[in-house]
Amino acid sequence: MQASARFVIPIASALLLTVCILGGLWWELKKSTASLLQYQQNLQQEEPQTPNGTAPSTEPPDTDPRTRALISIRQGDLFAIQGEWASAEREYTSSVKEGGGVPALRKLAQAQLQRRNLRGVRQTIDQLRQENVRSEDITLLEGIVLLRTGELQKLAERLEVIPDSPQAHYLSALLAIIMGNHEKAKAELDETSAGWEPILRSYAKTLQAAYEEYALFPESPSIHLLTLLSRALAQVQECEIALPILASVTQKQDDYRDAWIVQGYCELTTERTEQALISLERAYALDPEKPEIQYFLARTYGTLGNHRSALTFFQYSLRNGFTPEHEIRRRIAREADAMGEISLALEQYSALLRLPEARRDDLEDAIQFALRVEQKEEGYALATKGAERWPNDARVLYLLGWTASETGRNDETNRALEQALKINPTFTAAIELQKKIR
């Protein structure tokens, strides 16, 4: 069945700029990444790596476990925003070990759910119970596990006897969506959005927005509602619920591009990489010029180790106007590195560092790459530009001193290190390098 353009075009206009990024995740990524990395910079002057991968210092200046726990949470959040849940789980696990407490355990449970690590989730729930978290929060996590395992009747019976709470209403809404009872789902979402739990209020409003958008097109086929709901479910990290719904949509309409995009995204972020490739290749066949499709297809190829195809599709996506440019150039540089295309990687790092949203971490990545591939003069040039942009950043000045040392500019090395140590007198790496060149 070919859907009428009267319905596809308006709904696609709402989907295409958000569905791949799922409800504005790119804006969140752009905003959160900058703020979180700046936060990390303020908390801890991390030690840059030498070209052989060993840290030039013995110990970072701030070894407070609470600081390390918080940094690991923030780094995990960055991975989670990009749908890289394996890396997020690793960071959250590290935070738990460093004493991150309930916030780290909550994040860890979230990552484990995304990765279908149900055994791990159950262990994390036990740890949360030992921390005396609210019973409603335990109920929510246990309920989501039941949704994941398909024990819908057991969840329904439990919901009949547990006390009224936003968590209970949210679980009831998810269950109703699975059962196709959309009137009940909307009623439960109304209760959730009026409740006291801020995260669930936000999630409920996201799901309500899908129903509201569908209501704008009363003659639209039901598969459009299902696709809108699937997009919203993915946005609230419920891809496991979205995927069966999307499968029913694509079975009914094989040429529904937007459904294939959301399905491919969900499969990619839930580590069903082979299936993601099939879905995104189908979306690409339907619309080969869409940069978001090309971007996620490239990510899928990269995850599968096909760096040549990943590089090609990232470049297509950049040429076709994918935003944010910072993200796509960073990905191209990494894939070019994996392919041994040194000139292309350096070109992308240079272009990335000219962007307004470039960060100090980008500079460090670029310099480490340049030194690792024996492009020392290029590394020094990058550090010089970095020092012009961030003249009061001790770590950037250290990078300038480091690259100056690698290129035989000892006088400049000393000047840069002295400036770095004026800003941060305990900067171990700068102290060690200063001793080394004397």
C-alpha positions as MATLAB code, in Angstrom:
seq = 'MQASARFVIPIASALLLTVCILGGLWWELKKSTASLLQYQQNLQQEEPQTPNGTAPSTEPPDTDPRTRALISIRQGDLFAIQGEWASAEREYTSSVKEGGGVPALRKLAQAQLQRRNLRGVRQTIDQLRQENVRSEDITLLEGIVLLRTGELQKLAERLEVIPDSPQAHYLSALLAIIMGNHEKAKAELDETSAGWEPILRSYAKTLQAAYEEYALFPESPSIHLLTLLSRALAQVQECEIALPILASVTQKQDDYRDAWIVQGYCELTTERTEQALISLERAYALDPEKPEIQYFLARTYGTLGNHRSALTFFQYSLRNGFTPEHEIRRRIAREADAMGEISLALEQYSALLRLPEARRDDLEDAIQFALRVEQKEEGYALATKGAERWPNDARVLYLLGWTASETGRNDETNRALEQALKINPTFTAAIELQKKIR';
ca = [
       0.000    0.000    0.000;
       1.356    3.390   -0.973;
       0.418    6.001    1.611;
      -1.072    9.233    0.408;
       1.385   12.109    0.155;
      -1.193   14.213    1.967;
      -0.324   12.298    5.143;
       3.242   11.204    4.514;
       4.629   14.636    3.706;
       3.316   16.496    6.796;
       4.269   13.650    9.101;
       7.643   13.221    7.423;
       8.298   16.918    7.891;
       7.956   16.367   11.617;
       9.968   13.153   11.518;
      12.902   13.642    9.243;
      14.756   16.313   11.157;
      14.075   14.623   14.482;
      13.482   10.947   13.971;
      17.082    9.951   13.404;
      18.208   12.088   16.281;
      14.987   11.237   18.076;
      13.321   14.284   19.430;
      16.170   16.733   19.312;
      18.952   14.515   20.645;
      21.454   16.346   18.486;
      20.632   19.615   20.190;
      20.955   17.857   23.520;
      24.233   16.326   22.395;
      25.584   19.662   21.239;
      24.541   21.491   24.394;
      25.252   18.754   26.926;
      28.576   17.704   25.469;
      29.949   21.214   25.677;
      28.722   21.795   29.207;
      29.725   18.382   30.518;
      33.210   18.502   29.063;
      33.679   22.006   30.388;
      32.522   20.711   33.749;
      35.062   17.898   33.506;
      37.791   20.378   32.631;
      36.958   22.484   35.680;
      36.963   19.471   37.984;
      40.100   17.734   36.820;
      43.136   18.558   34.717;
      43.466   15.169   33.064;
      46.872   14.142   31.820;
      47.320   14.021   28.051;
      48.749   10.879   26.514;
      52.107   10.603   24.827;
      52.243    9.174   21.305;
      53.045    5.694   22.620;
      49.910    5.786   24.762;
      51.521    6.180   28.191;
      50.651    9.119   30.376;
      53.596   11.491   30.868;
      52.686   12.036   34.519;
      52.356    9.761   37.502;
      49.095   10.930   39.051;
      46.400   13.465   38.161;
      46.199   16.317   40.636;
      42.663   15.487   41.789;
      42.342   11.890   42.994;
      39.160   12.319   45.029;
      37.030    9.224   44.221;
      33.872   11.346   44.332;
      35.272   13.516   41.574;
      36.205   10.491   39.491;
      32.750    9.007   40.083;
      31.068   12.189   38.884;
      33.312   12.445   35.837;
      32.507    8.837   34.907;
      28.788    9.612   35.127;
      29.235   12.636   32.875;
      31.270   10.649   30.359;
      28.646    7.918   30.445;
      25.974   10.514   29.748;
      27.851   11.637   26.650;
      27.955    8.087   25.323;
      24.301    7.547   26.211;
      23.237   10.667   24.314;
      24.879    9.196   21.208;
      23.286    5.782   21.737;
      26.631    4.151   22.548;
      25.336    2.127   25.464;
      28.236   -0.310   25.847;
      30.582    2.592   26.524;
      27.970    4.243   28.741;
      27.600    1.068   30.807;
      31.370    0.882   31.238;
      31.518    4.454   32.556;
      28.546    4.007   34.885;
      30.063    0.787   36.257;
      33.267    2.690   36.939;
      31.282    5.397   38.716;
      29.582    2.811   40.933;
      32.975    1.378   41.886;
      34.227    4.876   42.736;
      31.323    5.436   45.110;
      28.875    7.171   42.786;
      26.003    5.785   44.840;
      22.359    5.910   43.818;
      22.792    8.293   40.830;
      25.398    5.978   39.302;
      23.298    2.884   40.001;
      20.250    4.453   38.341;
      22.285    5.288   35.248;
      23.827    1.811   35.227;
      20.393    0.177   35.329;
      19.311    2.355   32.414;
      22.328    1.313   30.329;
      21.872   -2.352   31.210;
      18.245   -2.190   30.115;
      19.278   -0.689   26.788;
      21.770   -3.514   26.284;
      19.272   -6.211   27.329;
      21.558   -7.184   30.193;
      18.664   -8.336   32.355;
      20.845  -10.288   34.759;
      22.890   -7.152   35.361;
      19.741   -5.057   35.792;
      18.422   -7.400   38.454;
      21.722   -7.179   40.337;
      21.634   -3.387   40.092;
      18.045   -3.355   41.374;
      19.206   -5.356   44.390;
      21.948   -2.791   45.006;
      19.439    0.049   44.739;
      17.177   -1.715   47.203;
      20.106   -1.901   49.638;
      20.534    1.860   49.203;
      16.921    2.306   50.378;
      15.709    4.071   47.248;
      11.994    4.771   46.911;
       9.867    1.665   46.481;
       8.203    3.351   43.488;
      11.532    3.498   41.669;
      12.166   -0.189   42.318;
       8.649   -0.899   41.038;
       9.401    1.010   37.837;
      12.622   -0.878   37.114;
      11.094   -4.245   37.930;
       8.108   -3.388   35.751;
      10.302   -2.497   32.791;
      12.137   -5.809   33.216;
       8.759   -7.569   32.984;
       8.017   -5.636   29.794;
      11.391   -6.712   28.399;
      10.761  -10.366   29.214;
       7.232  -10.305   27.805;
       5.567  -11.051   31.152;
       2.708   -8.678   30.416;
       0.053  -10.504   32.413;
       2.292  -10.593   35.469;
       2.877   -6.843   35.144;
      -0.848   -6.177   34.712;
      -1.609   -8.139   37.877;
       1.082   -6.291   39.795;
      -0.234   -2.909   38.637;
      -3.650   -3.755   40.069;
      -2.296   -3.988   43.624;
       0.586   -1.495   43.869;
      -0.049    2.005   45.291;
      -0.896    4.874   42.979;
       2.222    6.708   41.746;
       3.660    8.316   38.591;
       5.778    5.188   38.141;
       2.690    2.967   38.192;
       0.855    5.202   35.716;
       3.867    5.266   33.386;
       4.151    1.475   33.411;
       0.406    1.256   32.741;
       0.819    3.609   29.776;
       3.632    1.522   28.287;
       1.621   -1.653   28.769;
      -1.408   -0.053   27.113;
       0.700    1.023   24.119;
       1.955   -2.537   23.703;
      -1.613   -3.848   23.876;
      -2.830   -1.239   21.380;
      -5.198    0.363   23.907;
      -4.391    3.954   23.007;
      -7.228    5.598   24.917;
      -6.018    4.004   28.140;
      -2.422    4.899   27.244;
      -3.373    8.564   26.816;
      -5.237    8.587   30.136;
      -2.265    7.059   31.963;
       0.117    9.513   30.314;
      -2.092   12.379   31.488;
      -1.720   11.096   35.047;
       2.034   10.683   34.651;
       2.582   14.147   33.199;
       0.670   15.639   36.136;
       2.713   13.663   38.665;
       5.649   14.542   40.890;
       8.408   12.594   39.097;
      10.203   15.052   36.747;
      11.853   12.542   34.410;
       8.636   10.596   33.931;
       6.751   13.862   33.372;
       9.154   14.600   30.520;
       8.824   11.086   29.100;
       5.035   11.248   29.306;
       4.955   14.560   27.446;
       7.143   13.105   24.714;
       4.730   10.217   24.215;
       1.718   12.530   24.444;
       3.233   14.641   21.676;
       3.076   11.642   19.341;
      -0.654   11.292   19.948;
      -1.151   15.038   19.552;
       0.759   15.092   16.281;
      -1.287   12.214   14.925;
      -4.493   14.012   15.907;
      -3.573   16.797   13.479;
      -4.184   14.327   10.639;
      -7.415   12.497   11.583;
      -7.627   10.696    8.226;
      -4.082    9.404    8.456;
      -3.622    5.601    8.478;
      -2.928    3.964   11.819;
       0.609    3.033   10.782;
       1.525    6.720   11.015;
       0.443    6.773   14.647;
       2.500    3.656   15.273;
       5.555    5.231   13.653;
       5.146    8.436   15.640;
       4.790    6.412   18.828;
       7.856    4.358   17.920;
       9.870    7.515   17.433;
       8.714    8.784   20.825;
       9.423    5.428   22.477;
      12.947    5.466   21.097;
      13.341    8.994   22.394;
      12.429    7.873   25.934;
      14.783    4.888   25.610;
      12.129    2.256   25.035;
      13.378    0.851   21.739;
      12.530   -2.654   22.936;
       8.856   -1.680   22.856;
       9.240    0.270   19.619;
      10.860   -2.499   17.565;
       7.893   -4.936   17.430;
       5.611   -2.017   16.585;
       7.916   -0.933   13.772;
       8.085   -4.486   12.445;
       4.302   -4.466   12.096;
       4.466   -1.126   10.269;
       7.088   -2.198    7.727;
       5.238   -5.463    7.116;
       2.159   -3.462    6.157;
       4.038   -0.838    4.136;
       7.464   -1.871    2.948;
       8.265    1.540    1.434;
       7.651    3.572    4.602;
      11.056    5.217    4.848;
      10.590    6.896    8.221;
       9.658    3.617    9.892;
      12.800    1.990    8.482;
      14.904    4.879    9.805;
      13.564    4.602   13.351;
      13.824    0.825   13.202;
      17.441    1.020   12.052;
      18.272    3.515   14.775;
      16.720    1.319   17.462;
      18.498   -1.772   16.179;
      21.810    0.066   16.115;
      21.508    1.436   19.646;
      20.333   -1.908   21.056;
      23.322   -3.678   19.477;
      21.364   -5.516   16.781;
      23.890   -4.326   14.253;
      23.251   -6.804   11.439;
      19.529   -6.049   11.565;
      20.275   -2.314   11.668;
      22.247   -2.654    8.451;
      19.282   -4.279    6.701;
      16.833   -1.618    7.921;
      19.055    1.346    7.108;
      20.002   -0.041    3.701;
      16.272   -0.306    2.990;
      15.794    3.318    4.084;
      18.759    4.324    1.907;
      17.256    2.551   -1.105;
      14.085    4.591   -0.586;
      15.926    7.909   -0.129;
      19.651    7.777   -1.018;
      20.181   11.526   -0.527;
      19.005   11.863    3.081;
      22.072   12.748    5.213;
      20.609   11.324    8.438;
      20.176    7.924    6.795;
      23.725    8.096    5.467;
      25.035    9.035    8.910;
      23.427    6.132   10.739;
      24.311    3.754    7.931;
      27.930    4.882    8.301;
      27.812    4.293   12.047;
      26.453    0.821   11.441;
      29.203   -0.012    8.961;
      31.783    1.289   11.422;
      30.398   -0.888   14.216;
      30.660   -3.885   11.884;
      34.300   -3.038   11.156;
      33.676   -1.984    7.549;
      35.624    1.250    7.848;
      35.800    1.908    4.107;
      32.015    1.961    3.757;
      31.672    3.898    7.011;
      34.062    6.551    5.738;
      32.264    6.773    2.399;
      28.833    7.252    3.942;
      30.042    9.748    6.531;
      31.489   11.788    3.658;
      28.195   11.537    1.746;
      26.370   12.728    4.853;
      28.696   15.708    5.268;
      28.303   16.723    1.623;
      24.531   16.505    1.928;
      24.457   18.913    4.873;
      24.320   16.722    7.970;
      24.389   18.680   11.219;
      26.035   19.081   13.624;
      29.122   19.394   11.452;
      31.317   18.902   14.519;
      29.980   15.366   15.005;
      30.340   14.286   11.402;
      33.893   15.611   10.985;
      34.939   13.898   14.210;
      33.581   10.614   12.873;
      35.262   11.053    9.495;
      38.612   11.738   11.160;
      38.361    8.565   13.207;
      37.365    6.398   10.262;
      40.135    7.917    8.141;
      42.555    7.069   10.946;
      41.289    3.477   10.961;
      41.851    3.325    7.189;
      45.347    4.814    7.411;
      44.314    7.885    5.419;
      46.495   10.330    7.324;
      45.983   13.382    5.121;
      42.201   13.063    5.225;
      42.185   12.637    9.002;
      44.378   15.711    9.504;
      42.186   17.683    7.118;
      39.088   16.778    9.133;
      40.714   17.595   12.469;
      41.819   20.980   11.129;
      38.325   21.731    9.834;
      36.782   20.545   13.099;
      38.996   22.859   15.145;
      37.888   25.852   13.071;
      34.272   25.322   14.092;
      32.818   27.593   16.807;
      31.808   24.569   18.911;
      35.278   22.972   18.842;
      36.517   21.909   22.263;
      39.836   21.413   23.960;
      39.343   17.648   23.796;
      39.155   17.899   20.007;
      42.483   19.691   20.009;
      44.044   16.987   22.139;
      42.676   14.216   19.909;
      44.058   15.972   16.843;
      47.496   16.504   18.375;
      47.759   12.955   19.644;
      46.856   11.669   16.203;
      49.404   13.918   14.490;
      52.210   12.819   16.810;
      51.230    9.170   16.594;
      51.536    9.210   12.799;
      54.817   11.163   12.972;
      53.306   14.411   11.682;
      55.016   16.416   14.410;
      55.068   19.767   12.628;
      51.352   19.454   11.966;
      50.837   18.673   15.645;
      52.811   21.763   16.615;
      50.797   23.916   14.192;
      47.550   22.625   15.693;
      48.797   23.327   19.223;
      49.820   26.860   18.236;
      46.332   27.577   16.918;
      44.854   26.011   20.021;
      46.896   28.280   22.291;
      45.639   31.292   20.346;
      42.062   30.158   20.902;
      42.437   29.054   24.543;
      45.317   31.216   25.839;
      44.417   30.745   29.516;
      43.985   26.986   29.490;
      46.833   25.188   31.279;
      46.297   21.960   29.425;
      46.327   23.618   26.007;
      49.556   25.400   26.930;
      50.972   22.059   28.025;
      50.049   20.631   24.613;
      51.891   23.519   22.980;
      54.926   22.826   25.141;
      54.727   19.128   24.422;
      54.579   19.570   20.626;
      57.284   22.242   20.748;
      59.482   19.737   22.566;
      58.721   17.054   19.985;
      59.812   19.429   17.201;
      63.000   20.608   18.924;
      61.747   24.057   19.983;
      63.053   23.948   23.548;
      62.820   27.682   24.249;
      59.170   27.700   23.261;
      58.647   24.536   25.281;
      59.891   26.305   28.397;
      57.741   29.384   27.792;
      54.597   27.338   27.265;
      55.213   25.176   30.329;
      55.920   28.195   32.518;
      52.621   29.732   31.423;
      50.800   26.460   32.088;
      52.279   26.206   35.583;
      51.344   29.784   36.409;
      47.742   28.815   35.757;
      47.968   25.408   37.441;
      51.079   25.022   39.640;
      50.245   21.371   40.415;
      49.981   20.257   36.784;
      52.062   17.082   37.034;
      52.565   16.532   33.308;
      53.964   20.035   32.826;
      56.294   19.621   35.813;
      57.580   16.280   34.515;
      58.165   17.593   30.996;
      59.944   20.645   32.359;
      62.316   18.380   34.306;
      62.876   16.215   31.247;
      64.079   19.022   28.974;
      66.430   20.596   31.507;
];
